[in-house]
Amino acid sequence: MRFSTRGDGGETSLLDGSRIPKFHLRPETYGTLDEASATLGVVRAEAKSERLKEIIHRLQLDLIVIGGELACPAGKEQLLARRITDEDVKRLTELIEALEPQVTWKKEFVIPGENIVSAQLHVARTVVRRAERLLANLVLQEKTLNRHLLAYLNRLADLLFVLALWAEKNA
């Protein structure tokens, strides 16, 4: 991959080649999701549990799909190989439901730091929540965005919380 100097002026390209300012909510949101994926990469690298590694890898692939959707201008969705669907949201819900009985629920606020994997899952959760807030603003401005994206990010943050609790004992 060759790096381009095209972004030196403060603009970035969308999937169709059109240019928008780097401070636009689209790159701000998909950049935040990239940050979440990088944090999840630390989790995957540090985790001992193969199950956790597989879950995280699948989530990272989903974040790439969401990033692609956000980098795709309205009306150009045919450029996308895949989009987030209700099935993706259901998959996260089912995973949460499967993991919940395996975690110890605390009556007080959770203070991250039981181990590096759990703590990094909490970092990823907070980054996803930030992306969710950015996306909520973007959806308000651009009504054509995939309606499943907000539900997915909401469920993802919930899943990361449950995984963080699970990882306190199983990472």
C-alpha positions in Angstrom: 0.0 0.0 0.0 1.3 3.4 -0.9 0.5 6.3 1.3 -1.1 9.3 -0.3 -0.6 13.0 0.5 -4.2 13.7 -0.6 -5.3 14.1 3.1 -2.7 16.7 3.9 -5.3 19.4 3.3 -7.7 18.1 5.9 -10.0 16.1 3.7 -10.5 12.4 3.2 -12.1 10.2 0.6 -15.3 8.2 0.8 -15.7 4.9 -1.0 -16.9 6.6 -4.2 -13.9 8.9 -4.3 -15.8 12.0 -3.1 -14.0 14.1 -0.5 -15.2 15.4 2.8 -13.5 17.2 5.7 -11.7 14.9 8.2 -13.7 16.5 11.0 -17.0 15.4 9.4 -19.1 13.0 11.6 -18.6 10.1 9.1 -14.8 9.8 9.5 -15.0 10.8 13.1 -17.4 7.9 13.7 -15.6 5.3 11.6 -12.2 6.5 13.1 -13.6 5.9 16.6 -14.7 2.4 15.5 -11.2 1.8 14.2 -9.9 2.8 17.6 -12.3 0.3 19.2 -11.0 -2.4 16.8 -7.4 -1.6 17.7 -8.3 -2.0 21.4 -10.0 -5.3 20.7 -6.8 -6.3 18.9 -4.9 -5.9 22.2 -7.5 -8.1 23.8 -7.2 -10.8 21.1 -3.4 -10.7 21.4 -3.4 -11.0 25.2 -6.3 -13.5 25.6 -5.6 -17.1 26.5 -9.2 -18.2 25.7 -9.6 -19.4 22.1 -13.3 -18.7 22.4 -12.7 -15.1 23.4 -10.2 -14.7 20.5 -12.8 -16.0 18.1 -15.5 -13.7 19.4 -13.2 -10.7 19.2 -12.1 -11.5 15.7 -15.7 -11.7 14.5 -16.5 -8.3 16.2 -13.5 -6.8 14.5 -14.8 -8.0 11.1 -18.2 -6.5 11.9 -16.5 -3.1 12.8 -14.8 -3.2 9.3 -18.3 -3.6 7.8 -19.7 -0.7 9.8 -16.7 1.4 8.8 -17.4 0.6 5.2 -21.0 1.6 5.5 -20.1 4.9 7.1 -17.5 5.6 4.4 -20.2 5.0 1.7 -22.2 8.0 0.7 -26.0 7.8 0.6 -27.3 6.3 -2.6 -24.0 4.4 -3.3 -24.7 1.3 -1.1 -24.2 -0.9 -4.1 -20.5 -0.4 -3.5 -20.7 -2.4 -0.3 -20.0 -6.1 -0.2 -21.9 -6.5 3.1 -24.0 -4.5 5.5 -25.0 -4.9 9.1 -28.4 -6.6 9.5 -30.9 -7.5 12.1 -29.2 -11.0 12.2 -26.0 -9.4 13.3 -27.8 -7.6 16.2 -29.5 -10.9 17.1 -26.1 -12.7 17.1 -24.8 -10.2 19.7 -28.0 -10.5 21.8 -27.7 -14.3 21.8 -24.1 -14.2 22.8 -24.9 -11.8 25.7 -27.6 -14.2 26.9 -25.2 -17.2 26.7 -22.5 -15.4 28.7 -24.6 -13.7 31.3 -25.1 -16.8 33.5 -21.3 -17.3 33.5 -20.4 -13.8 35.0 -20.4 -12.5 38.6 -22.7 -9.5 38.7 -21.5 -6.8 41.1 -23.7 -4.6 43.2 -21.3 -1.6 42.9 -19.7 0.2 40.0 -17.2 -1.9 38.2 -13.6 -0.7 38.5 -11.6 -2.1 35.6 -8.3 -3.7 36.3 -8.7 -7.3 37.4 -6.5 -8.3 34.5 -5.3 -6.7 31.2 -7.8 -8.5 29.1 -10.8 -7.5 31.2 -9.5 -3.9 31.5 -8.9 -3.6 27.7 -12.5 -4.9 27.1 -13.7 -2.0 29.3 -11.6 0.4 27.3 -13.1 -1.0 24.0 -16.6 -0.7 25.6 -16.1 3.0 26.3 -14.7 3.7 22.8 -17.8 1.9 21.3 -20.1 4.0 23.5 -18.4 7.1 22.1 -18.8 5.9 18.6 -22.5 5.1 19.4 -23.0 8.8 20.5 -21.3 10.0 17.3 -23.4 7.7 15.2 -26.6 8.8 16.9 -25.8 12.4 15.9 -24.9 11.3 12.4 -28.2 9.4 12.0 -30.1 12.5 13.2 -28.4 14.4 10.4 -28.4 11.8 7.7 -31.7 9.8 7.9 -30.6 7.3 5.2 -28.1 5.4 7.3 -28.7 1.7 8.0 -31.1 1.6 10.9 -29.3 -1.5 12.3 -26.1 0.3 13.0 -27.2 2.0 16.2 -28.8 -1.2 17.6 -25.6 -3.1 16.8 -23.3 -0.6 18.6 -25.6 -0.5 21.6 -25.6 -4.3 21.8 -21.8 -4.4 21.2 -21.1 -2.1 24.1 -23.4 -4.3 26.3 -21.6 -7.4 25.1 -18.2 -5.9 25.8 -19.3 -5.2 29.4 -20.4 -8.8 29.8 -17.2 -10.1 28.2 -15.1 -7.9 30.5 -16.8 -9.4 33.6 -16.4 -12.9 32.0 -12.7 -12.2 31.3 -12.1 -11.4 34.9 -12.1 -15.2 35.6 -11.8 -16.7 32.1 -9.3 -14.6 30.0 
